[in-house]
Amino acid sequence: MRRLEPIERLPDGTFFRLTPGQMRSVRGLTKRCCNFSGGDCLLLDGVCPQSISRSLICRWFRHAVLPEQPKLEQAILRPKKLRRCEVCGKSILARSGRTKYCPACAKEVHRQQKAKSARKRRSGVDNLGEKSP
């Protein structure tokens, strides 16, 4: 059997949470899982964790069953608020529509923008290249 990757999480460390509609779809798909037998997981010899959870926690389900439904997979694993930092490419959870950078890069970009603005102000030249009175 191949080794599965560790459970992926949102950038803040929490699991992917399912909406009620997604949860109904996921519960229907868990019954199609090859390891599901009457509410129990054959791999774990107990209750299927995916059938009782409000998050996406079963690695087998994520890699073997969920890809059968690409639209559902896209909706769960790539929420609209999840973006990439324009500088480093790291995943960030956008808190507003203007979020473009991760917190670490935001400090550096803001520092560079302030320095550029200060240089322009000190030069005494407006946007057209003429000296200000």
Buried (B, 14 or more C-beta within 10 A) or exposed (E): EEEEEEEEEBEEEEBBBBEEEBBEBBBEBBEEBEBBEEEBBEBEEEEBBBBEBEBBBBBBBBEBBBEEBEEBBEBBEEBEEBBEBEBEEBBBBEEEEEBBBBEEBBEEBEEEEEEEEEEEEEEEEEEEEEEEE
